[in-house]
Amino acid sequence: MNEINNGDDSMKYLPKARSGREKQVYNDVGAREVAGCVPIDPKTGKVLLISR
């Protein structure tokens, strides 16, 4: 596991993505923690949605 120094704490991350239900991460109230991004058009402030 590697460490990243983000100023006041350090974060640990795995070099490979987790896969599989048993490797999911949950917070103190039982909500699943996920990462992602939401692209927002800076001119209009609208969320960009791409589908095919």
HUFENCOR-V101734 format. One record per residue. N is the residue number from 1. SS is DSSP state (h for helix, s for strand, l for the rest). D_CENTER is the distance of its C-alpha to the mean C-alpha in whole Angstrom. Layout:
n=N ss=SS d_center=D_CENTER
n=N ss=SS d_center=D_CENTER
This chain:
n=1 ss=l d_center=17
n=2 ss=s d_center=17
n=3 ss=s d_center=16
n=4 ss=s d_center=15
n=5 ss=s d_center=17
n=6 ss=l d_center=15
n=7 ss=l d_center=19
n=8 ss=l d_center=19
n=9 ss=l d_center=17
n=10 ss=s d_center=16
n=11 ss=s d_center=13
n=12 ss=s d_center=13
n=13 ss=s d_center=11
n=14 ss=l d_center=13
n=15 ss=l d_center=14
n=16 ss=l d_center=14
n=17 ss=l d_center=11
n=18 ss=l d_center=12
n=19 ss=l d_center=14
n=20 ss=l d_center=16
n=21 ss=h d_center=16
n=22 ss=h d_center=18
n=23 ss=h d_center=14
n=24 ss=l d_center=12
n=25 ss=l d_center=11
n=26 ss=s d_center=12
n=27 ss=l d_center=13
n=28 ss=l d_center=17
n=29 ss=l d_center=18
n=30 ss=l d_center=16
n=31 ss=l d_center=13
n=32 ss=s d_center=11
n=33 ss=l d_center=7
n=34 ss=l d_center=5
n=35 ss=l d_center=2
n=36 ss=l d_center=5
n=37 ss=l d_center=8
n=38 ss=l d_center=11
n=39 ss=l d_center=14
n=40 ss=s d_center=17
n=41 ss=l d_center=20
n=42 ss=l d_center=22
n=43 ss=l d_center=25
n=44 ss=l d_center=25
n=45 ss=l d_center=22
n=46 ss=l d_center=21
n=47 ss=s d_center=18
n=48 ss=l d_center=18
n=49 ss=l d_center=18
n=50 ss=l d_center=19
n=51 ss=l d_center=21
n=52 ss=l d_center=24
